[in-house]
Amino acid sequence: MQLNTDWSKTVVIYTPDLPWQGSPAEGVQRRLLERDGEEAARATSVVRYVPGAHFPEHQHPLGEEIFVLTGTFSDETGSYGPGTYLRNPPGSVHAPYSDEGCILFVKLRHFNPRDLQPVRVNLAQARWSSGLVDGLTVLPLADFEGEHTALVRWQPETYFQAHRHYGGEEILVLEGTFADEHGEYPAGTWMRSPHWSAHQPFSKEGCLILVKTGHLPLPADGS
């Protein structure tokens, strides 16, 4: 299966508009955002567990990244509520489940094979830092060899300078409305912008976004 695998193109999806699709586990459904492969795929999805759903034990050969949007997600390492960010490194094994049900943002098989550090961060308990402009606060989540993941909170009427993204940029809008010169993106919007893409973002009403940069495949010539 090939879905949004042309890394040279910008993709913008309002995720609530997508249908829920089944998975190999009963009670676990997915909204597919990008996918390269069948069940063993490099993929980005919104995943829903109905109450009591569980997934059989499985391994993640190239890692798994999770952000808990609603409910409580659990596995052998613990239970994680809304606002929790998880990184399960390459080779990790677990049997996840949800007693009360949950909705997750999930990325599979995109880790560098050398990125072996598990990560558990809860935004409500973590320490935020000031951003590069007034009105921004940042919570770094993960950094590895040029790939950066963070939560960024924008106060109302916050404006950032124009800039470009080496290795691309990916954003999930969690709260409020994020915007740039190309449009406005309400909560639930997922967007992916290619290597060396440029924009000048802002938020008039304020927002919270999950941001990943530097992780997309580069052109064959490395330019």
C-alpha positions as CSV (number, residue, x, y, z in Angstrom):
1,M,0.0,0.0,0.0
2,Q,1.3,3.4,-0.9
3,L,-0.4,6.4,0.7
4,N,1.2,9.9,0.7
5,T,4.7,8.5,0.2
6,D,5.8,11.3,-2.2
7,W,8.1,13.1,0.3
8,S,8.5,16.0,-2.2
9,K,4.8,17.1,-1.8
10,T,3.0,18.9,1.0
11,V,0.2,17.0,2.5
12,V,-2.6,18.5,4.7
13,I,-5.3,16.3,6.2
14,Y,-8.1,17.2,8.6
15,T,-8.1,13.8,10.4
16,P,-11.7,13.8,11.7
17,D,-12.8,13.7,8.0
18,L,-11.1,10.3,7.5
19,P,-13.0,7.0,8.0
20,W,-12.0,4.5,10.7
21,Q,-10.5,1.3,9.2
22,G,-10.0,-2.0,10.8
23,S,-6.7,-3.5,12.0
24,P,-5.6,-7.1,12.8
25,A,-6.8,-6.6,16.3
26,E,-10.5,-6.6,17.2
27,G,-11.6,-3.2,18.7
28,V,-8.5,-1.4,17.3
29,Q,-9.2,1.0,14.3
30,R,-7.1,3.4,12.3
31,R,-7.3,6.6,10.3
32,L,-4.4,6.3,7.8
33,L,-2.3,9.4,7.1
34,E,0.7,7.9,5.3
35,R,1.7,4.3,4.7
36,D,4.4,2.6,2.8
37,G,3.8,-1.2,2.9
38,E,1.0,-3.5,4.2
39,E,0.8,-4.5,7.9
40,A,4.6,-4.3,8.2
41,A,4.7,-0.7,7.0
42,R,6.3,2.7,7.6
43,A,3.2,4.4,8.7
44,T,1.5,7.4,10.4
45,S,-2.0,6.9,11.7
46,V,-4.6,8.0,14.3
47,V,-5.4,4.8,16.2
48,R,-8.5,4.2,18.3
49,Y,-8.9,1.4,21.0
50,V,-12.4,0.7,22.1
51,P,-12.7,0.0,25.9
52,G,-11.2,-3.4,26.6
53,A,-9.4,-3.7,23.3
54,H,-5.9,-5.2,23.2
55,F,-3.3,-5.9,20.6
56,P,-1.2,-9.1,20.6
57,E,2.4,-9.0,21.6
58,H,4.5,-7.7,18.7
59,Q,7.9,-6.3,18.0
60,H,8.8,-2.9,16.4
61,P,11.9,-3.5,14.2
62,L,12.3,0.2,13.4
63,G,10.6,1.7,16.4
64,E,7.2,3.2,17.4
65,E,6.3,6.8,18.4
66,I,3.0,7.5,20.2
67,F,1.2,10.6,21.5
68,V,-1.9,9.8,23.6
69,L,-4.7,12.1,22.5
70,T,-7.6,10.9,24.7
71,G,-8.2,8.1,27.2
72,T,-5.6,5.8,28.7
73,F,-3.1,3.6,26.8
74,S,-1.4,0.7,28.6
75,D,1.3,-1.9,28.1
76,E,3.7,-3.8,30.3
77,T,5.6,-0.6,31.1
78,G,2.7,1.3,32.6
79,S,-0.5,3.2,31.8
80,Y,-0.4,6.6,30.0
81,G,-3.1,9.3,30.0
82,P,-3.8,12.2,27.6
83,G,-0.7,14.3,26.8
84,T,1.8,11.5,27.1
85,Y,4.5,11.0,24.5
86,L,6.1,7.6,24.1
87,R,9.1,6.3,22.1
88,N,9.6,2.6,21.8
89,P,13.0,2.0,20.2
90,P,13.9,-0.4,17.4
91,G,13.6,-4.0,18.6
92,S,11.2,-3.2,21.4
93,V,8.3,-5.7,22.2
94,H,5.0,-5.1,23.9
95,A,1.3,-6.2,24.1
96,P,-0.7,-2.9,24.3
97,Y,-4.3,-2.5,25.5
98,S,-6.8,0.0,26.8
99,D,-9.3,-0.7,29.6
100,E,-11.2,2.5,29.2
101,G,-10.5,3.1,25.5
102,C,-8.1,5.7,23.9
103,I,-7.1,7.6,20.8
104,L,-3.5,7.8,19.8
105,F,-1.3,9.4,17.2
106,V,1.1,6.7,16.1
107,K,4.2,6.6,13.9
108,L,5.8,3.3,12.9
109,R,9.1,2.2,11.4
110,H,10.7,5.6,11.0
111,F,13.5,5.5,13.6
112,N,17.2,5.5,12.9
113,P,18.3,2.0,13.8
114,R,20.9,3.6,16.2
115,D,18.2,5.5,18.1
116,L,17.7,3.0,21.0
117,Q,16.6,5.3,23.9
118,P,13.1,4.8,25.2
119,V,11.3,8.0,26.1
120,R,8.3,8.7,28.3
121,V,7.1,12.4,28.7
122,N,3.9,13.8,30.2
123,L,3.3,17.4,29.1
124,A,1.5,18.2,32.3
125,Q,4.5,17.2,34.4
126,A,7.3,18.4,32.2
127,R,9.2,21.7,32.3
128,W,8.6,24.0,29.3
129,S,11.1,26.5,28.0
130,S,10.8,29.9,26.3
131,G,10.7,29.8,22.5
132,L,12.6,31.9,19.9
133,V,9.9,34.6,19.9
134,D,7.6,36.0,22.6
135,G,4.5,34.0,23.0
136,L,6.1,30.6,22.3
137,T,6.9,27.9,24.9
138,V,8.6,24.6,23.9
139,L,8.8,21.2,25.4
140,P,11.5,19.1,23.7
141,L,10.6,15.5,23.5
142,A,13.3,13.8,21.4
143,D,16.5,14.6,19.5
144,F,18.6,12.2,17.5
145,E,21.1,13.0,14.7
146,G,19.2,15.9,13.2
147,E,15.7,14.7,14.0
148,H,13.8,16.8,16.5
149,T,10.4,16.3,18.1
150,A,8.7,18.8,20.4
151,L,5.5,20.3,21.7
152,V,5.1,24.0,21.0
153,R,2.5,26.2,22.6
154,W,1.5,29.4,20.9
155,Q,-0.2,32.2,22.8
156,P,-2.8,34.2,20.9
157,E,-1.4,36.7,18.4
158,T,2.0,35.0,18.2
159,Y,4.0,35.4,14.9
160,F,7.2,33.6,13.9
161,Q,9.7,34.6,11.3
162,A,9.9,33.0,7.8
163,H,12.1,29.9,7.8
164,R,12.9,26.7,6.0
165,H,13.1,23.1,7.2
166,Y,16.0,20.9,6.3
167,G,14.7,17.3,6.3
168,G,11.1,18.5,6.3
169,E,8.5,19.3,8.9
170,E,5.5,17.4,10.3
171,I,2.8,19.0,12.5
172,L,-0.2,17.6,14.3
173,V,-2.5,20.5,15.7
174,L,-3.6,19.4,19.1
175,E,-5.5,22.5,20.3
176,G,-6.6,25.8,18.8
177,T,-5.7,27.0,15.3
178,F,-2.3,27.1,13.7
179,A,-1.8,29.1,10.5
180,D,0.7,30.3,7.9
181,E,0.6,32.1,4.6
182,H,-0.9,29.0,3.0
183,G,-3.9,28.5,5.2
184,E,-5.4,27.9,8.7
185,Y,-5.3,24.5,10.4
186,P,-7.7,23.7,13.3
187,A,-7.2,21.1,15.9
188,G,-7.1,17.6,14.3
189,T,-5.1,18.8,11.3
190,W,-2.0,16.8,10.3
191,M,0.4,18.3,7.8
192,R,3.7,17.2,6.3
193,S,6.0,19.6,4.4
194,P,9.0,18.5,2.3
195,H,12.7,19.0,2.6
196,W,13.6,22.8,2.3
197,S,9.9,23.8,2.5
198,A,9.4,27.4,3.7
199,H,6.7,29.2,5.6
200,Q,5.9,32.0,8.1
201,P,3.7,30.5,10.8
202,F,1.5,32.3,13.3
203,S,-1.5,31.8,15.5
204,K,-4.2,34.4,16.1
205,E,-6.2,32.4,18.7
206,G,-3.4,30.4,20.1
207,C,-2.6,26.7,19.7
208,L,-0.7,23.6,20.8
209,I,1.2,21.6,18.1
210,L,3.2,18.5,18.0
211,V,6.2,19.1,15.7
212,K,8.8,16.8,14.1
213,T,11.6,18.1,11.9
214,G,14.6,16.7,10.0
215,H,13.2,13.2,9.6
216,L,12.0,13.0,6.0
217,P,14.0,11.3,3.3
218,L,16.3,13.6,1.4
219,P,16.5,13.9,-2.4
220,A,18.9,11.3,-3.9
221,D,21.4,14.1,-4.7
222,G,21.3,15.2,-1.0
223,S,20.5,18.8,-2.0
